[in-house]
């Protein structure tokens, strides 16, 4: 979605449709996350490890992990070169955006991550969010 980063859903006041209906398909089997290469630059290795701990990783398929691996490899090569390549850097940033690694990219894709309270059950939190959405729909609007 081009343009400015949208507001979070709880900050929006829009009452009309957000667009076309969502098309769904079954996901593949749970992907195996590749190991960090020992040859990578420390920054690239840290970025790749951070993906496993990030909320958006629950949506990743095997192809997304392969893409992330390739991006980390390109990032590492760029950081280890004597001359930094601006074009390669832009390509890495573009790939990172495609993997929803920034808040702005997630908002544009209408994905919001919410931090759980200490000891909170993720299933219970998802249930509460769903119930709040039902309540808003019953009242005739959404945030």
C-alpha positions in Angstrom: 0.0 0.0 0.0 1.7 3.2 -1.1 1.5 6.5 0.8 2.0 7.4 4.5 2.1 4.8 7.2 -1.5 4.1 8.3 -2.5 4.6 12.0 -2.9 1.6 14.2 -6.4 0.1 14.1 -7.3 1.5 17.6 -6.4 5.0 16.4 -8.5 4.9 13.2 -12.0 6.4 13.1 -13.0 5.0 9.7 -16.3 3.3 9.4 -16.3 2.2 5.7 -14.7 -0.9 4.3 -11.0 -1.4 4.3 -11.0 -2.9 0.8 -11.7 -6.2 -1.0 -12.3 -9.4 0.9 -9.3 -11.3 2.1 -8.4 -14.4 0.0 -7.0 -17.3 2.1 -5.2 -20.5 1.3 -3.9 -23.3 3.6 -0.3 -22.7 4.8 2.4 -25.2 4.1 3.9 -27.4 6.8 5.7 -25.6 9.7 8.9 -24.4 8.2 12.4 -25.2 9.6 14.3 -22.1 10.4 17.7 -22.1 8.8 20.8 -21.7 11.0 22.8 -18.5 11.1 25.9 -18.8 8.9 29.1 -18.5 10.9 30.5 -16.6 7.9 28.1 -13.7 8.2 28.9 -10.2 9.5 27.8 -9.9 13.2 25.1 -7.3 12.2 23.6 -9.6 9.6 23.7 -12.5 12.0 22.0 -10.4 14.8 19.3 -9.3 12.3 18.6 -12.9 11.2 18.4 -14.1 14.8 16.0 -11.3 15.7 13.5 -12.6 13.1 13.0 -15.8 15.0 12.0 -13.7 18.1 9.8 -11.3 16.2 6.0 -11.6 16.2 5.7 -11.5 12.4 7.7 -14.7 12.1 4.5 -16.7 12.9 3.4 -15.8 9.4 6.6 -16.9 7.7 6.6 -19.8 5.3 9.7 -21.8 4.2 10.1 -19.4 1.3 10.1 -16.4 3.6 12.9 -17.9 5.7 14.8 -18.6 2.5 14.4 -15.0 1.5 15.5 -13.8 4.9 18.6 -16.0 4.6 19.4 -14.5 1.2 18.9 -11.0 2.6 21.2 -11.7 5.5 23.9 -13.0 3.1 23.6 -9.9 0.9 23.7 -7.7 4.0 26.8 -9.5 5.3 28.6 -9.2 1.9 27.8 -5.5 1.8 29.0 -4.9 5.3 32.3 -6.8 4.7 33.2 -5.1 1.4 35.8 -2.4 1.4 33.4 -0.2 -0.6 29.7 0.0 0.7 27.2 -0.4 -2.1 24.2 1.9 -1.9 22.3 -0.1 -4.5 22.8 -3.4 -2.6 21.8 -1.6 0.7 18.6 -0.4 -1.0 17.8 -3.9 -2.1 18.4 -5.3 1.4 16.1 -2.7 2.8 13.4 -3.5 0.3 13.7 -7.2 1.1 13.5 -6.4 4.8 10.3 -4.4 4.2 8.8 -7.4 2.2 9.4 -9.5 5.3 7.5 -7.0 7.5 10.5 -6.3 9.7 9.5 -2.7 10.5 6.4 -1.2 12.2 5.7 0.9 9.1 5.8 -2.2 6.8 3.5 -4.1 9.1 1.0 -1.3 9.3 0.9 -0.9 5.5 0.1 -4.7 5.4 -2.5 -4.2 8.2 -0.5 -6.5 10.6 -0.4 -5.3 14.2 1.7 -7.0 16.9 0.7 -6.6 20.5 3.0 -7.4 23.4 1.5 -9.7 26.0 1.5 -8.9 29.7 3.9 -11.0 31.9 2.4 -14.5 32.2 -0.5 -13.9 29.9 -1.8 -16.8 27.8 -1.5 -15.9 24.1 -4.7 -17.9 23.3 -6.7 -15.9 26.0 -5.3 -12.6 24.6 -6.4 -13.6 21.1 -9.8 -14.5 22.4 -10.2 -11.1 24.1 -9.1 -9.3 20.9 -11.7 -11.3 18.9 -14.4 -10.5 21.4 -13.6 -6.8 21.2 -13.9 -6.9 17.4 -17.3 -8.6 17.6 -18.4 -6.0 20.2 -17.4 -3.2 17.8 -19.1 -4.8 14.9 -22.3 -5.2 16.9 -22.2 -1.6 17.8 -22.2 -0.7 14.1 -18.6 0.4 13.5 -14.9 -0.4 13.9 -11.9 1.6 15.1 
